[in-house]
Amino acid sequence: MSFSMTLRSSIAVASLALASVAHAGNTTIVTNALVADSVQAFSDTATKAFKLTSTVVSGAGNTVTVTSATLPTFSFPITSITVDSKLNIVKGDAKGSALKFVRAMDDGSQAWVVLANFTIDYSAKKVLADTTIPGVPTVKQQAIYDFNTNTPLSIKYKFPLAIVGHEVLDTLKLTEETKDSFLAGLQLEDYLRAVLDKTDFGTLTQDVAVKLRPKAVSTKPYTVDETAAQ
C-alpha cells in the first residue's frame, strides 16, 4: 500500500469514527499514527524546586524533549483519545511515555521517581500515571496532578477530513499521594512537603490534528527497569 493511500485511509478512519460518534456512546480513537501531542512545560517555580533538591528531569520511552524551550518541556505523543456522543473529550492517553526524576545524593548515590503512561481524566480533573519508586511495586494510574482548564479541549470536525483539537491545562498541583511518592522516592526531607504544596508544576497543552506522523509511535506501556532507572 502506498504512503498516500495509507494517509487517506488513516484520515478516513479517524474522520468516520468522529463523524459517527454522535450516534453512539463513548468512542476510543487510536491516534498513535497521527500528529497528536501533549506537551508539559514545567513552571519556573518547579524548575527552582528541582534545582533546590538537586533533581534532574528527563524523558524516556516515547517522550520527546523540546530543546528549544527555555524551561524544561517534554512532548508526549497522544496514543488514544476517548470522546462521548457530543464530541467532548472523556480522556486522553499517552501510553509509552515517561518522565524520570533523579536526585543526586551527597554520598554519590541516586534517588528517583518515574512517572509513565499518562492519562488525562477529564471527569475527575486529574492527570494519572504509573508511578514507580525504588523497592516498591509500581502503582498503576496513580493520580499525580489536579489541574485547571485554561482553554477547554474540543474536537472540531469539518467534512470530509479536517479534524483539529487544542487545549491548555494549567495550575498543575501534585496530589497528596504523589507528594508521598516524591518524598519517599527522592528521599526528600519532610519539611520539603511544604514546597511541594505550593509548587505549580506548569502547563499541559494538547494539540490534535489528522495528519500522519513520519512513523507511528508505540502503544506499548512503558515499564521501569530499576537497574536502568537511574
N, C-alpha and C positions, 0 to 999 in steps of 0.2 A: 504494500500500500504506500503511495507517495506521501510526502510530508504534507502537501496541500490538502490531500484527501483526509489525512489524519486530523489536520487542523479543522477542516469543515465538519468532520464527524464529531470531534470533541466539542466544538462550539454548539453544534446542533443538539447533542445530547444534553448539555447543560442548559441550553435555552429551552428545550422542550420540558425538561424537568421543572424549571422555574415557571414556565408558562402554564403547566398543568397543575401546579401545586394548589391553586385556588380551588380546585375541585377535590382536594384530598386533605388528609391531616398533615402532621409533621413530615417533612421530607428531608433526608440527608443527601447532600450532593458532594461527591468526591471532587476535590479541587487541586489535588497534588500535581496535576499536569498543567494547571492554569496559573496565570500571574495573580497570586493572592497571597498577601503577606501581612503579618502582624509585627509591628516594629516597636520595641521598647527602648525608649530614651530615658536613661536614669537621670534624675534631677541633680542639680549642683549640690543640694543638701545630702543626697545619698552618696554622691561621689566623695564628699568630705568625710562622711561616716566610714566609707571604705578605707580612705587614707588614714583616718584616726585609728582604725583597728588593723592596719597593715593587711587589708584584704584585697585580692585581685579578682576581678570578674572576667570570665572568658566564655566563649560559646563552644558548643560541642554538637555532634550529630548534624542535623540539617541547618543549624543556626549559622547565619552569616553576620560577621562583624561589619558594621557600617564605618569604614575607615575615614570617611570624610566628615563625620560628626565631631563636634567639639567636646561633647560629653559621651560617656560610654553608651553605645547604641547598638542594638542587636536586632536582626530581622529573622523572624520565624515563619517559614512557609506554612500557610494555612492548608491543611490536608483535607479538611471537610468542613462544611457548614450545614446546619440544620435550620430549616425555615418552617414557619407554620402556614396555615392556609391564607393568611393575609400578607405573606412575604416578610413577616417580621422574623428577625434572627432569634432563634432559641438558644443556640450555642455554636461555637466555632472551635475547632481542634487544630493543634499544631503538633501532631504526632512526630516523633523522631528528633525534635529539637530539645536542646538542653542548655542550661547555664551552670557553670561551676564557680563557686565562691571559695577561694583558697586563701587561708590566713597563714602567714609566716610567723612561727612561734620563736621565742627567744632562744630555745635550745636547738634550733635548726630544723625542727620537725614542722609538719604542716597539718592544720586543721581544715576541714572542708564541709561544704554542703552542696548537693547537686539537686537542681530543680529541672524536671524533664516532662515532656509530653503534655504541653499546656492546653488547657480548655478555658474558654470564657463562657461562664454560665450566666446568661442574661436574666434568668428568672431569679436566681439567688443574688445577683450582682456581685459575683466573686470570680476571681481567676483561680483555677485549680492547677495542680501539677503533682507528679510523682516526686516525692521528697525523700532524699537519702542522706543520712549522716553516718559517720564511721561506726561499725559494730552493731547497727540496728537495722532490722528489715525495712525495706522501702515502704513508705506509706503511700498507697496509690491514691492519686487525685485528692490530695490534701488541699484545703482552701488556703491559698497563700496571700492573696490580696483582696481587700474590699476596694471598690472603685466608684468614681463619679462619672456619669456620662456627660461629657462636654459637647460632643457632636454625635447625635444618635445615628446608628448604622441602619440604612435601609437599602434594599436591593432595587435598583431601577432597571426595568426591562422594557426594551423597545423592539418590537417585531422588525426583522426576524432574528437578529443575532446580537444585539447590543445589550450587555449586562454589565453594570458597574455598581460598586458599593464603596462607601467611605465612612469612617467613624474615628472619633478620638475619645479615649477614656483617660481621665486624669485622677489626681489625688489617690495614687496607689498606696494604700496603707497595709502593712503586714497584719495578718490575723494573729490572734493570741497563740494558736498552735504553731504558727511558723516563727513567731518570736522565740518560742521554746526551742524549735529546731535550730535556729541560728545561734542561740546562746549555747546550746549543747554541742552542735557540730563544729562551730568556730571557736569553742572554748572561751566565750566572752565572759567578762566579769559581770556579776549580777547588776551592778549599777548601770551598765550599758543598755539595759532594757528600757530605761527612760529615754535614751537616744532613739531606740527603735520605735518607741511610742510616738515620737514627734516627727519621725522621718517620713517625708513624702517621697516615694520611690520613682516618681516621674510619670510618664505617659505611655499608653499603648495606642498606636494608630493602625487601623485596619484598612487595607485597600484591596479590593477585589475587581478583577477585570477578566472578561472572557478573551484571553489571548494565551497561546501556548508558551510554556517555558521552553528554553532550549533543550532541557532534559527534565522529565518528571522527577520529583523528589520522592524519597522512600516514605511509605506509610508505616513502616515497622517501628514500634515503640522503642525509644532509647532506653537502654538498661545500663546500670552502673557496674563497671568492673572496678572494685575497690582498690585493686593493685595499681590501676592506672588512673584513678580519680584525682590524684593529687597533681 
